[in-house]
């Protein structure tokens, strides 16, 4: 596992960054308002689609949007709550994200490769 250093705590989320461009983002779902119970992002890809799991949309003002550094469209999701996603189908990825609301105090922990950064 990479060594991480704390990068921020902001708007209910925290993130950590490694020296290799991998970011760990901790996001709490919104508890009120239009994002209640949601993290505010979508993904595409999965093993069944023979494609990496990528963030396809981040909704403005959502918990995923207000974390710094924010989750960005095109970021590649590598781990969900410590679980490797490379062998997961798209539905398994989505279900793992949704299941976070019932586990880990509702916290979702994503390890992502930022869009545009090559991992050494």
N, C-alpha and C positions, 0 to 999 in steps of 0.2 A: 504494500500500500504506500502511496506517496505521502510525504510529510506535508502538512498544510499549515498555513498561518492565517490568522483571523483577518479578514478584509473588512467586514462591516457587520453591523446589526442595524436594520432599518425596516420600518413598517411591517413588523411581525415576521420578518425573515432575516436570515443571516447567511453569509457565504464565506467560503474559504477558498484560497487560490493556491495551486501548487506551482512549482517552478516550470512545469511542462505545459501550462495553459489549460490544465484541467481545473474546473471550478466545482466546488461542492456548495450547493445552495439549499438552505433550509427554509421551507415556506409553510406557513400556517394558513389554512383555508379561512376565508372571510367568514365572520359569524353573523353579520347583519348586512342589509342592503342587497343590491342586485347581484352580488357575487357570493351570497350566503352559501356556505358549504363547498365553495369552488376555489380552485387555485388560479383559474383564469388563463389557461393556455391549452393548445391542442398539439397533438403529435401525429406524424405520419410515419409509415414504414413498419418494419418488423420482419422476423424470419420468414413468415409465410409470404411476404411480398418481396423477398430477396433484396431488401433495402435496409440501410441503417435507420435507427429510430431518430427522427429529427423533429425539432420544435417547428410546427407549421404556422402557428399563430399565437401571439401574446396579446391579450385584450388590454387596452389602455385602462389604467386605474386599478387593475386587478392586483392581487397579492404577487403574482409572478412578475408583473410590470414594476411594482414599487420596490422590489428588492434591488440592492445595489451591490455588485454589478447585476444588472437586470438579466433575466432570462431573455434571450433574443431568438427571433425567427432564424432558423438554420443551425442553431446549436444542436450538437449530436448528444443524445442521452446515452450514457454508458452504464450507469447504475441507478436503480430506483431502490431507495432504502437499503443500500448495500448489496442488492441483487443484480447480477449481470443481466443485461437485456438482449444480448446478441442472439440468443437462441429462443427468445420469446416471440410469439405471434403478436400481431397488432392488438388483438383483443386482450391478450394477456398483459401487454404493456398498459393499456387503458384501465383494465381491472386492477392492476397493481397500484396505479396512481389513485384510483377511486378508493381502494381499500385503505389507503393511508389516512383517510378521514376517520376510520374506526380504530386505527392503531397508532402507536407512537405519539400519543396525545394529539392526534390529528395532524401531526407534522409530516410533511413530505420532504425527503432528503434526496436530492438529485445530484449525481456527478455527471458533468457535461464537458464536452470538448467545445470550446467556444467557436462560433462560426468564423472561419477564416484563419484559424490557428492550427498549424500542423503539430502533432504530438511527436516529440523526439523519441 
